[in-house]
């Protein structure tokens, strides 16, 4: 199994409304094997994105300084880059 499958599946569920932000964040943070397989900067970026996503969930889209949909797009970009990184190894 690709180590990115759980986080990709969780992101897809978040986008479709089947999973809440905090449940997604908990799942993403629990992917220790994945984070260990990537360079340290990937962990740092993922944790920053998750922190922002959790913060954005506390506000409506209009009152938040960054859009939740933009954060989800950035999470997908992180997954894509992590996939390329893992495929290189």
Rosetta constraint file for C-alpha pairs under 8 A:
AtomPair CA 1 CA 5 HARMONIC 7.28 0.50
AtomPair CA 3 CA 33 HARMONIC 7.70 0.50
AtomPair CA 3 CA 34 HARMONIC 5.74 0.50
AtomPair CA 4 CA 8 HARMONIC 6.06 0.50
AtomPair CA 4 CA 34 HARMONIC 7.00 0.50
AtomPair CA 4 CA 79 HARMONIC 7.11 0.50
AtomPair CA 4 CA 82 HARMONIC 7.97 0.50
AtomPair CA 4 CA 83 HARMONIC 6.98 0.50
AtomPair CA 5 CA 9 HARMONIC 5.90 0.50
AtomPair CA 6 CA 10 HARMONIC 6.11 0.50
AtomPair CA 7 CA 11 HARMONIC 6.09 0.50
AtomPair CA 7 CA 27 HARMONIC 7.14 0.50
AtomPair CA 7 CA 28 HARMONIC 5.76 0.50
AtomPair CA 7 CA 31 HARMONIC 7.76 0.50
AtomPair CA 7 CA 79 HARMONIC 7.95 0.50
AtomPair CA 8 CA 12 HARMONIC 6.19 0.50
AtomPair CA 8 CA 76 HARMONIC 7.78 0.50
AtomPair CA 8 CA 79 HARMONIC 7.11 0.50
AtomPair CA 9 CA 13 HARMONIC 6.20 0.50
AtomPair CA 10 CA 14 HARMONIC 6.10 0.50
AtomPair CA 10 CA 19 HARMONIC 7.23 0.50
AtomPair CA 10 CA 24 HARMONIC 5.94 0.50
AtomPair CA 10 CA 27 HARMONIC 7.38 0.50
AtomPair CA 10 CA 28 HARMONIC 7.89 0.50
AtomPair CA 11 CA 15 HARMONIC 6.16 0.50
AtomPair CA 11 CA 24 HARMONIC 6.93 0.50
AtomPair CA 11 CA 72 HARMONIC 7.67 0.50
AtomPair CA 11 CA 75 HARMONIC 7.99 0.50
AtomPair CA 11 CA 76 HARMONIC 7.75 0.50
AtomPair CA 12 CA 16 HARMONIC 6.28 0.50
AtomPair CA 13 CA 17 HARMONIC 6.12 0.50
AtomPair CA 13 CA 18 HARMONIC 4.95 0.50
AtomPair CA 13 CA 19 HARMONIC 5.31 0.50
AtomPair CA 14 CA 18 HARMONIC 5.85 0.50
AtomPair CA 14 CA 19 HARMONIC 4.58 0.50
AtomPair CA 14 CA 20 HARMONIC 5.96 0.50
AtomPair CA 14 CA 21 HARMONIC 6.75 0.50
AtomPair CA 14 CA 24 HARMONIC 6.68 0.50
AtomPair CA 15 CA 19 HARMONIC 7.93 0.50
AtomPair CA 15 CA 72 HARMONIC 7.74 0.50
AtomPair CA 19 CA 23 HARMONIC 6.40 0.50
AtomPair CA 19 CA 24 HARMONIC 6.44 0.50
AtomPair CA 20 CA 24 HARMONIC 6.14 0.50
AtomPair CA 21 CA 25 HARMONIC 6.06 0.50
AtomPair CA 21 CA 53 HARMONIC 7.14 0.50
AtomPair CA 21 CA 54 HARMONIC 6.42 0.50
AtomPair CA 21 CA 57 HARMONIC 6.80 0.50
AtomPair CA 22 CA 26 HARMONIC 6.11 0.50
AtomPair CA 22 CA 54 HARMONIC 6.49 0.50
AtomPair CA 23 CA 27 HARMONIC 6.22 0.50
AtomPair CA 24 CA 28 HARMONIC 6.11 0.50
AtomPair CA 25 CA 29 HARMONIC 6.02 0.50
AtomPair CA 25 CA 50 HARMONIC 5.97 0.50
AtomPair CA 25 CA 54 HARMONIC 7.47 0.50
AtomPair CA 26 CA 30 HARMONIC 6.17 0.50
AtomPair CA 27 CA 31 HARMONIC 6.78 0.50
AtomPair CA 29 CA 47 HARMONIC 7.51 0.50
AtomPair CA 31 CA 35 HARMONIC 6.33 0.50
AtomPair CA 32 CA 36 HARMONIC 6.05 0.50
AtomPair CA 33 CA 37 HARMONIC 6.26 0.50
AtomPair CA 34 CA 38 HARMONIC 6.65 0.50
AtomPair CA 35 CA 39 HARMONIC 7.79 0.50
AtomPair CA 35 CA 40 HARMONIC 7.77 0.50
AtomPair CA 35 CA 42 HARMONIC 7.28 0.50
AtomPair CA 35 CA 43 HARMONIC 5.85 0.50
AtomPair CA 36 CA 40 HARMONIC 7.90 0.50
AtomPair CA 37 CA 86 HARMONIC 7.52 0.50
AtomPair CA 38 CA 42 HARMONIC 6.30 0.50
AtomPair CA 38 CA 43 HARMONIC 7.58 0.50
AtomPair CA 38 CA 82 HARMONIC 7.19 0.50
AtomPair CA 38 CA 85 HARMONIC 7.29 0.50
AtomPair CA 38 CA 86 HARMONIC 7.15 0.50
AtomPair CA 39 CA 43 HARMONIC 7.50 0.50
AtomPair CA 40 CA 44 HARMONIC 6.58 0.50
AtomPair CA 41 CA 45 HARMONIC 6.17 0.50
AtomPair CA 42 CA 46 HARMONIC 6.04 0.50
AtomPair CA 42 CA 78 HARMONIC 7.90 0.50
AtomPair CA 42 CA 82 HARMONIC 7.45 0.50
AtomPair CA 43 CA 47 HARMONIC 6.07 0.50
AtomPair CA 44 CA 48 HARMONIC 6.25 0.50
AtomPair CA 45 CA 49 HARMONIC 6.19 0.50
AtomPair CA 46 CA 50 HARMONIC 6.13 0.50
AtomPair CA 46 CA 75 HARMONIC 7.51 0.50
AtomPair CA 46 CA 78 HARMONIC 7.30 0.50
AtomPair CA 47 CA 51 HARMONIC 6.09 0.50
AtomPair CA 48 CA 52 HARMONIC 6.28 0.50
AtomPair CA 49 CA 53 HARMONIC 6.07 0.50
AtomPair CA 49 CA 71 HARMONIC 6.84 0.50
AtomPair CA 49 CA 74 HARMONIC 7.70 0.50
AtomPair CA 49 CA 75 HARMONIC 6.97 0.50
AtomPair CA 50 CA 54 HARMONIC 6.07 0.50
AtomPair CA 51 CA 55 HARMONIC 6.21 0.50
AtomPair CA 52 CA 56 HARMONIC 6.04 0.50
AtomPair CA 52 CA 71 HARMONIC 7.66 0.50
AtomPair CA 53 CA 57 HARMONIC 6.34 0.50
AtomPair CA 53 CA 68 HARMONIC 6.46 0.50
AtomPair CA 53 CA 71 HARMONIC 6.40 0.50
AtomPair CA 53 CA 72 HARMONIC 8.00 0.50
AtomPair CA 54 CA 58 HARMONIC 7.03 0.50
AtomPair CA 55 CA 59 HARMONIC 7.39 0.50
AtomPair CA 56 CA 60 HARMONIC 7.52 0.50
AtomPair CA 56 CA 61 HARMONIC 7.49 0.50
AtomPair CA 56 CA 64 HARMONIC 6.08 0.50
AtomPair CA 56 CA 66 HARMONIC 7.21 0.50
AtomPair CA 56 CA 67 HARMONIC 7.29 0.50
AtomPair CA 56 CA 68 HARMONIC 6.16 0.50
AtomPair CA 57 CA 68 HARMONIC 7.63 0.50
AtomPair CA 59 CA 63 HARMONIC 6.16 0.50
AtomPair CA 59 CA 64 HARMONIC 5.77 0.50
AtomPair CA 60 CA 64 HARMONIC 6.32 0.50
AtomPair CA 61 CA 66 HARMONIC 7.94 0.50
AtomPair CA 61 CA 67 HARMONIC 6.05 0.50
AtomPair CA 61 CA 68 HARMONIC 6.85 0.50
AtomPair CA 66 CA 70 HARMONIC 7.31 0.50
AtomPair CA 66 CA 71 HARMONIC 7.66 0.50
AtomPair CA 67 CA 71 HARMONIC 6.39 0.50
AtomPair CA 68 CA 72 HARMONIC 6.24 0.50
AtomPair CA 69 CA 73 HARMONIC 6.23 0.50
AtomPair CA 70 CA 74 HARMONIC 6.22 0.50
AtomPair CA 71 CA 75 HARMONIC 6.14 0.50
AtomPair CA 72 CA 76 HARMONIC 6.27 0.50
AtomPair CA 73 CA 77 HARMONIC 6.26 0.50
AtomPair CA 74 CA 78 HARMONIC 6.14 0.50
AtomPair CA 75 CA 79 HARMONIC 6.25 0.50
AtomPair CA 76 CA 80 HARMONIC 6.18 0.50
AtomPair CA 77 CA 81 HARMONIC 6.16 0.50
AtomPair CA 78 CA 82 HARMONIC 5.99 0.50
AtomPair CA 79 CA 83 HARMONIC 6.02 0.50
AtomPair CA 80 CA 84 HARMONIC 6.37 0.50
AtomPair CA 81 CA 85 HARMONIC 6.17 0.50
AtomPair CA 82 CA 86 HARMONIC 6.14 0.50
AtomPair CA 83 CA 87 HARMONIC 6.06 0.50
AtomPair CA 84 CA 88 HARMONIC 6.24 0.50
AtomPair CA 85 CA 89 HARMONIC 6.85 0.50
